[in-house]
C-alpha cells in the first residue's frame, strides 16, 4: 500500500487569495456601500470621509480571515492539509504578519475617517479577533460572526455620525444591522455543520439553519418599512419609499425562495456534509444580494442606492466566480 501524496502547494497568488478569503470581498464592500447609501437617504455623501470606511472594513475583514487560518493551522494540518499554511504555500509567520498588517491598516483608515469611526471599527476588529481566538462552539462562534457583520453594516448606517457630519446618530437604522447580523448567525450555524463541528447526526439542524436564513431574508422589507417609513410624511411611506419597498420585497422573496427550495431538497434527500457544503456556498454567495435588497429600500430616493444595489448584484456574481479560483475551504 502506498502512502498518500503530500499536498501540493498552490501558486502564491492563489494561496494568498485563499488565506484572506478574497472571494468574500464583494460582500464586505456591500456592507459599507449599502449602509452609507441608506444613511444618506440615497444621496451621495457631501464629504469623502464616509468612503474611507470601505478600505477600513476590508483591512479588518481580511486581516481577521488570515488570523483565523493562523490560529487553526495545527488543526488544518490534520484535517485540511491543502490550505495555504499547512500546505507550505504560505509560512505561518508570514500569514500572521499579513494579518497584523491588514488589521492595523484597516484601523488606520477608520481613524482617518474620524475618532468615532476608528473606535467603531476597533470594536468590530476586537470581535473578529475574539472569534479567531476563542470563538468556538455552536452558539459563541456564530454570535461573534453575526456581531462582526452587523457592526460592519452598522458602520455604514452610522457613517454620518461617525465622521462628524451630524451630531446625533440615527439609531433606528441599526435594526437593519441587527437583521443582517441574525442572517449571518444562521449562515454560520450552517457552515459549522459543514465543518463537522461534532459527531452527532445532522438530522434537522441544517433545515433549522436554512429556515433562519430564509426568514431573515423575508423580513428585509418589514424592517425597512419600520425604520424608514417614519421618515416620510409623518409616518406614511412616500411614493418613492413604497417603490423601494416593493423591489426589496421582490429580491427578498427570490432569495427566500432559493433558500427554502434548498432546504426542502436537502430534507427530502437526507442531509450530508456535501449537501450542507453546497447550501453554505449558496448562502455565502447570497450575502451581497442580502445587502442589495437593503439598498433597494432607498432605490428611488437617490442614485447612491442604485449604485449600491448594482454592486450587490454584480458582487453576488463575482463572489461565485472568485470562489471557483479561490476556494473558501
Residue, then its C-alpha position, 0 to 999 in steps of 0.5 A: x500500500x502506498x502512502x498518500x501524496x503530500x499536498x501540493x502547494x498552490x501558486x502564491x497568488x492563489x494561496x494568498x487569495x485563499x488565506x484572506x478569503x478574497x472571494x468574500x470581498x464583494x460582500x464586505x464592500x456591500x456592507x459599507x456601500x449599502x449602509x452609507x447609501x441608506x444613511x444618506x437617504x440615497x444621496x451621495x455623501x457631501x464629504x469623502x470621509x464616509x468612503x474611507x470606511x470601505x478600505x477600513x472594513x476590508x483591512x479588518x475583514x481580511x486581516x481577521x480571515x488570515x488570523x483565523x487560518x493562523x490560529x487553526x493551522x495545527x488543526x488544518x494540518x490534520x484535517x485540511x492539509x491543502x490550505x495555504x499554511x499547512x500546505x507550505x504555500x504560505x509560512x505561518x509567520x508570514x500569514x500572521x504578519x499579513x494579518x497584523x498588517x491588514x488589521x492595523x491598516x484597516x484601523x488606520x483608515x477608520x481613524x482617518x475617517x474620524x475618532x468615532x469611526x476608528x473606535x467603531x471599527x476597533x470594536x468590530x476588529x476586537x470581535x473578529x479577533x475574539x472569534x479567531x481566538x476563542x470563538x468556538x462552539x455552536x452558539x459563541x462562534x456564530x454570535x461573534x460572526x453575526x456581531x462582526x457583520x452587523x457592526x460592519x453594516x452598522x458602520x455604514x448606517x452610522x457613517x454620518x455620525x461617525x465622521x462628524x457630519x451630524x451630531x446625533x446618530x440615527x439609531x433606528x437604522x441599526x435594526x437593519x444591522x441587527x437583521x443582517x447580523x441574525x442572517x449571518x448567525x444562521x449562515x454560520x450555524x450552517x457552515x459549522x455543520x459543514x465543518x463537522x463541528x461534532x459527531x452527532x447526526x445532522x438530522x434537522x439542524x441544517x433545515x433549522x439553519x436554512x429556515x433562519x436564513x430564509x426568514x431573515x431574508x423575508x423580513x428585509x422589507x418589514x424592517x425597512x418599512x419600520x425604520x424608514x417609513x417614519x421618515x416620510x410624511x409623518x409616518x406614511x411611506x412616500x411614493x418613492x419609499x413604497x417603490x423601494x419597498x416593493x423591489x426589496x420585497x421582490x429580491x427578498x422573496x427570490x432569495x427566500x425562495x432559493x433558500x427554502x427550495x434548498x432546504x426542502x431538497x436537502x430534507x427530502x434527500x437526507x442531509x450530508x456534509x456535501x449537501x450542507x457544503x453546497x447550501x453554505x456556498x449558496x448562502x455565502x454567495x447570497x450575502x451581497x444580494x442580502x445587502x442589495x435588497x437593503x439598498x433597494x429600500x432607498x432605490x428611488x430616493x437617490x442614485x447612491x442606492x442604485x449604485x449600491x444595489x448594482x454592486x450587490x448584484x454584480x458582487x453576488x456574481x463575482x463572489x461565485x466566480x472568485x470562489x471557483x479560483x479561490x476556494x473558501x475551504 
